[in-house]
Protein backbone atom coordinates (compact mmCIF):
# COMPACT_ATOMS: atom_id res chain seq x y z
CA UNK A 1 0.00 0.00 0.00
CA UNK A 2 1.41 3.38 -0.96
CA UNK A 3 1.62 6.31 1.42
CA UNK A 4 -1.00 8.33 -0.44
CA UNK A 5 -3.52 5.47 -0.16
CA UNK A 6 -3.09 5.36 3.62
CA UNK A 7 -4.19 8.96 4.04
CA UNK A 8 -7.30 8.66 1.90
CA UNK A 9 -9.11 6.28 4.25
CA UNK A 10 -8.39 5.27 7.78
CA UNK A 11 -8.22 1.64 8.75
CA UNK A 12 -11.63 0.40 9.82
CA UNK A 13 -13.41 3.59 8.73
CA UNK A 14 -16.44 3.16 6.49
CA UNK A 15 -16.32 4.77 3.09
CA UNK A 16 -18.71 7.56 2.15
CA UNK A 17 -22.31 6.68 1.45
CA UNK A 18 -22.21 7.94 -2.12
CA UNK A 19 -23.05 5.35 -4.71
CA UNK A 20 -20.60 4.92 -7.57
CA UNK A 21 -21.80 5.83 -11.06
CA UNK A 22 -23.07 2.75 -12.80
CA UNK A 23 -21.53 1.61 -16.04
CA UNK A 24 -24.81 2.02 -17.92
CA UNK A 25 -24.88 5.76 -17.19
CA UNK A 26 -21.27 6.10 -18.32
CA UNK A 27 -22.12 4.37 -21.60
CA UNK A 28 -25.23 6.52 -22.11
CA UNK A 29 -23.29 9.72 -21.45
CA UNK A 30 -20.53 8.72 -23.84
CA UNK A 31 -23.08 7.74 -26.48
CA UNK A 32 -24.89 11.05 -25.99
CA UNK A 33 -21.64 12.95 -26.54
CA UNK A 34 -20.95 11.02 -29.76
CA UNK A 35 -24.50 11.56 -31.04
CA UNK A 36 -24.40 15.31 -30.29
CA UNK A 37 -21.03 15.70 -32.04
CA UNK A 38 -22.19 13.79 -35.13
CA UNK A 39 -25.50 15.68 -35.19
CA UNK A 40 -23.65 19.00 -35.02
CA UNK A 41 -21.34 17.98 -37.85
CA UNK A 42 -24.23 16.80 -40.03
CA UNK A 43 -26.23 19.92 -39.19
CA UNK A 44 -23.31 22.12 -40.25
CA UNK A 45 -22.99 20.16 -43.48
CA UNK A 46 -26.71 20.60 -44.18
CA UNK A 47 -26.48 24.31 -43.37
CA UNK A 48 -23.55 24.85 -45.74
CA UNK A 49 -25.35 23.08 -48.59
CA UNK A 50 -28.59 24.99 -48.02
CA UNK A 51 -26.72 28.25 -47.59
CA UNK A 52 -25.25 27.89 -51.07
CA UNK A 53 -28.78 27.74 -52.50
CA UNK A 54 -30.61 30.25 -50.27
CA UNK A 55 -27.73 32.65 -49.38
CA UNK A 56 -28.71 33.04 -45.72
CA UNK A 57 -25.27 33.98 -44.42
CA UNK A 58 -22.20 35.13 -46.30
CA UNK A 59 -19.43 32.58 -45.90
CA UNK A 60 -16.11 33.93 -47.15
CA UNK A 61 -14.15 31.66 -49.47
CA UNK A 62 -11.30 31.59 -46.96
CA UNK A 63 -13.41 29.27 -44.79
CA UNK A 64 -13.31 26.65 -47.56
CA UNK A 65 -9.63 26.20 -46.79
CA UNK A 66 -8.81 22.50 -47.12
CA UNK A 67 -9.54 21.77 -50.76
CA UNK A 68 -10.09 18.08 -49.98
CA UNK A 69 -12.75 18.90 -47.36
CA UNK A 70 -14.18 22.40 -47.78
CA UNK A 71 -15.48 24.16 -44.66
CA UNK A 72 -14.02 21.45 -42.42
CA UNK A 73 -13.08 23.94 -39.68
CA UNK A 74 -16.60 25.38 -39.69
CA UNK A 75 -18.15 21.92 -39.48
CA UNK A 76 -15.94 20.89 -36.57
CA UNK A 77 -16.62 24.19 -34.80
CA UNK A 78 -20.38 23.78 -35.12
CA UNK A 79 -20.07 20.17 -33.94
CA UNK A 80 -18.23 21.33 -30.79
CA UNK A 81 -20.80 24.04 -30.13
CA UNK A 82 -23.60 21.47 -30.52
CA UNK A 83 -21.77 19.16 -28.14
CA UNK A 84 -21.49 21.85 -25.45
CA UNK A 85 -25.07 23.08 -25.91
CA UNK A 86 -26.38 19.51 -25.82
CA UNK A 87 -24.48 18.87 -22.62
CA UNK A 88 -25.91 22.04 -21.08
CA UNK A 89 -29.46 21.08 -22.04
CA UNK A 90 -28.93 17.56 -20.74
CA UNK A 91 -27.61 18.92 -17.44
CA UNK A 92 -30.55 21.31 -17.14
CA UNK A 93 -33.09 18.55 -17.76
CA UNK A 94 -31.33 16.25 -15.29
CA UNK A 95 -31.33 19.00 -12.68
CA UNK A 96 -35.08 19.50 -13.14
CA UNK A 97 -35.86 15.80 -12.98
CA UNK A 98 -33.62 15.00 -10.00
CA UNK A 99 -32.85 18.16 -8.03
CA UNK A 100 -30.08 18.17 -5.45
CA UNK A 101 -31.35 17.30 -1.99
CA UNK A 102 -30.00 18.78 1.18
CA UNK A 103 -27.34 16.77 2.86
CA UNK A 104 -26.91 15.75 6.46
CA UNK A 105 -24.99 18.88 7.44
CA UNK A 106 -26.85 21.45 5.34
CA UNK A 107 -28.90 24.08 7.13
CA UNK A 108 -32.29 25.53 6.30
CA UNK A 109 -32.31 28.54 4.02
CA UNK A 110 -33.16 31.78 5.77
CA UNK A 111 -33.85 35.33 4.74
CA UNK A 112 -30.96 37.60 5.54
CA UNK A 113 -31.39 41.26 6.25
CA UNK A 114 -28.74 42.83 4.06
CA UNK A 115 -28.60 46.18 5.85
CA UNK A 116 -28.33 44.73 9.32
CA UNK A 117 -31.58 46.27 10.54
CA UNK A 118 -33.97 44.35 12.68
CA UNK A 119 -37.62 44.28 11.82
C-alpha positions as CSV (number, residue, x, y, z in Angstrom):
1,X,0.0,0.0,0.0
2,X,1.4,3.4,-1.0
3,X,1.6,6.3,1.4
4,X,-1.0,8.3,-0.4
5,X,-3.5,5.5,-0.2
6,X,-3.1,5.4,3.6
7,X,-4.2,9.0,4.0
8,X,-7.3,8.7,1.9
9,X,-9.1,6.3,4.3
10,X,-8.4,5.3,7.8
11,X,-8.2,1.6,8.8
12,X,-11.6,0.4,9.8
13,X,-13.4,3.6,8.7
14,X,-16.4,3.2,6.5
15,X,-16.3,4.8,3.1
16,X,-18.7,7.6,2.1
17,X,-22.3,6.7,1.4
18,X,-22.2,7.9,-2.1
19,X,-23.0,5.4,-4.7
20,X,-20.6,4.9,-7.6
21,X,-21.8,5.8,-11.1
22,X,-23.1,2.8,-12.8
23,X,-21.5,1.6,-16.0
24,X,-24.8,2.0,-17.9
25,X,-24.9,5.8,-17.2
26,X,-21.3,6.1,-18.3
27,X,-22.1,4.4,-21.6
28,X,-25.2,6.5,-22.1
29,X,-23.3,9.7,-21.4
30,X,-20.5,8.7,-23.8
31,X,-23.1,7.7,-26.5
32,X,-24.9,11.1,-26.0
33,X,-21.6,12.9,-26.5
34,X,-20.9,11.0,-29.8
35,X,-24.5,11.6,-31.0
36,X,-24.4,15.3,-30.3
37,X,-21.0,15.7,-32.0
38,X,-22.2,13.8,-35.1
39,X,-25.5,15.7,-35.2
40,X,-23.7,19.0,-35.0
41,X,-21.3,18.0,-37.8
42,X,-24.2,16.8,-40.0
43,X,-26.2,19.9,-39.2
44,X,-23.3,22.1,-40.2
45,X,-23.0,20.2,-43.5
46,X,-26.7,20.6,-44.2
47,X,-26.5,24.3,-43.4
48,X,-23.6,24.8,-45.7
49,X,-25.3,23.1,-48.6
50,X,-28.6,25.0,-48.0
51,X,-26.7,28.3,-47.6
52,X,-25.2,27.9,-51.1
53,X,-28.8,27.7,-52.5
54,X,-30.6,30.3,-50.3
55,X,-27.7,32.7,-49.4
56,X,-28.7,33.0,-45.7
57,X,-25.3,34.0,-44.4
58,X,-22.2,35.1,-46.3
59,X,-19.4,32.6,-45.9
60,X,-16.1,33.9,-47.2
61,X,-14.1,31.7,-49.5
62,X,-11.3,31.6,-47.0
63,X,-13.4,29.3,-44.8
64,X,-13.3,26.7,-47.6
65,X,-9.6,26.2,-46.8
66,X,-8.8,22.5,-47.1
67,X,-9.5,21.8,-50.8
68,X,-10.1,18.1,-50.0
69,X,-12.8,18.9,-47.4
70,X,-14.2,22.4,-47.8
71,X,-15.5,24.2,-44.7
72,X,-14.0,21.5,-42.4
73,X,-13.1,23.9,-39.7
74,X,-16.6,25.4,-39.7
75,X,-18.2,21.9,-39.5
76,X,-15.9,20.9,-36.6
77,X,-16.6,24.2,-34.8
78,X,-20.4,23.8,-35.1
79,X,-20.1,20.2,-33.9
80,X,-18.2,21.3,-30.8
81,X,-20.8,24.0,-30.1
82,X,-23.6,21.5,-30.5
83,X,-21.8,19.2,-28.1
84,X,-21.5,21.8,-25.4
85,X,-25.1,23.1,-25.9
86,X,-26.4,19.5,-25.8
87,X,-24.5,18.9,-22.6
88,X,-25.9,22.0,-21.1
89,X,-29.5,21.1,-22.0
90,X,-28.9,17.6,-20.7
91,X,-27.6,18.9,-17.4
92,X,-30.6,21.3,-17.1
93,X,-33.1,18.6,-17.8
94,X,-31.3,16.2,-15.3
95,X,-31.3,19.0,-12.7
96,X,-35.1,19.5,-13.1
97,X,-35.9,15.8,-13.0
98,X,-33.6,15.0,-10.0
99,X,-32.9,18.2,-8.0
100,X,-30.1,18.2,-5.4
101,X,-31.4,17.3,-2.0
102,X,-30.0,18.8,1.2
103,X,-27.3,16.8,2.9
104,X,-26.9,15.8,6.5
105,X,-25.0,18.9,7.4
106,X,-26.8,21.5,5.3
107,X,-28.9,24.1,7.1
108,X,-32.3,25.5,6.3
109,X,-32.3,28.5,4.0
110,X,-33.2,31.8,5.8
111,X,-33.8,35.3,4.7
112,X,-31.0,37.6,5.5
113,X,-31.4,41.3,6.3
114,X,-28.7,42.8,4.1
115,X,-28.6,46.2,5.8
116,X,-28.3,44.7,9.3
117,X,-31.6,46.3,10.5
118,X,-34.0,44.4,12.7
119,X,-37.6,44.3,11.8
